[in-house]
Amino acid sequence: MRVLPGGGVMSQENLTMALSTPGARLDEGLVSPPNTTSSRRRAHSRSPGRLRWPGLAALSLALLAGCAGSTGAAPAKDPAQGAAPEQQEPFDLEKALSREAGELPAREIRAGAWSARALAAEAPKIVEKEKLVSVAIPIGTDSHVECFVYNTMLDSGEVIRQFVELLEPGKVEIARIVPWEISVHRDSPAVFLQALYSVPTGGGKAAGLLKIAMHADKSHPVACLHDELGYLATFERLAKGIFDSFEAKDALPAPEYTETLILRADKMPIGFETNELIKEAGGQRRWFSRSTSLLPRDARTLEIEDEASNVLLDAQGRIKAGLWVEMAGGKANHRMELSQKAGSQYEYAGEVEGKRVQGSFTAPGKSGLASPVSIASELARLMKDKGPFDVKQQEYEPGMDPTKPTEVRYARDPSGAVTVSFLTMRLTGALAPDGRPEAFEISAGPPRLTLQRAHSRGKL
């Protein structure tokens, strides 16, 4: 086997086409009601919806069940075996994968209303396009790191899926694909993924390593790629430097509260959920949530799903209206709208797997459906006492059942451990003092699924 000349198979034209594909944006019908504007700022302040952490856990369990419990962590077969012509020196794949660039100085990159700093061997090349800015960053190797800065919100999983699909089946054989890092930068999560692949050539098989980093910033999401064997730590350090140093004059206002939860299968990061409590100009509050799951079906395939939601809250922090969307493969698994009519009466309408769903229900009790904010407030109050507690909440989880509330039970035993139970799901762990999840384990394994709060800022 030999290394591909130039380091990879992905052209600049293909990269630009992938990220220009419609359907990946959260502000084009995914979290905005039908009558809202497509303006980023106005949609941000008007659209309702939400997503909750039990929902992320349930989604991940369902996908893992369909993957026969595999986490994709098993070693992939070495695509180099038997591929190199005899007259060439044996190709050392492990040596190529361990390569790293030397020290790189930080250089400023600037376009429009934003600026950042990138580690680069030479001055990066910046090209401004209609909906994005592309930045080619030389690192002293055969291939540049390519970054794309957008001016509208994106589904992280959908962007990653489109990049991975550029490794066309039949032309490229993926040997291993795995997410290796999820971290938080300026209140927003970033996902790092690598795909080891081979390509048949006249002289045998050629190997490549596609590395992807996607930062889920709401105002200016950034996607970076590098298509060359090795340079994993170099790429991660470069991408994180851009994410941390990024400044935008047109950034959306900071929320009152934000948090990011990270889901892991054993030690592998396989998803995130990021939540925000936003106070509107008129005093109303909304709970805005986004999540992405990247679950290995096997060593060569990922199941990628995105969820987005926005909930309009009443004065008590309960659900007044909302919109929930789940996407996979560029299509909506469900898109449901919910509105409160009177007291505990709600109407819902939308589509589930392409079928129209519409109706109404009355939630148990008189106070209406609980939201993450009202639940956290109640749990924080109960946690001030050291003893056990056991409470049930009526919540709306359209991914489980869009036609009625889901009852979720929160209980603390004498040892202090907290259990969250709904349907057949059970999570055990600890709550933070504000009533939000701190660290939980999902009873399903193997693999061992854990959900942990990686970042929080502000107060509920």
Buried (B, 14 or more C-beta within 10 A) or exposed (E): BBBBEEBBBBEEEEBBEBBBEEBBBBBBBBBBBEEBEEEBEEBBBBBBBBBBBBBBBBBBBBBBEEBEEBBBBEEBEBBBEEBBEEEEEEBEBEEBBEBEBEEBEBBEBEBEEBBBBBBBBEEBBBEEEEEBBBBBBBBBBBBBBBBBBBBBBBBBBBBBBBBBEBBEEEEBBBBBBBBBBBBBBBBBBBBBBBBBBBBEEEEBBBBBBBBBBBBBBBBBBBBBBBBBBBBBEBBBBBBBBBBBBBEBEEBBEEBBBBBBBBBBBEEBBBBBBBBBBBBEEEEBBBBBBBBBBBBBBBBBBBBBBBBBBBBBBBEEBBBBBBBBBBBBEBEBBBBBBBBBEEEBEBBBBBBBEEEEBEEEBBBEBEBBBBBBBBBBBBBBEBBEEEEBBEBBBBBBBBBBEBEBBBEBEBBBEEEEEBBBBBEEBBBBBBBBEBBBBBBBBBBBEEBBBBBBBBBBBBEB
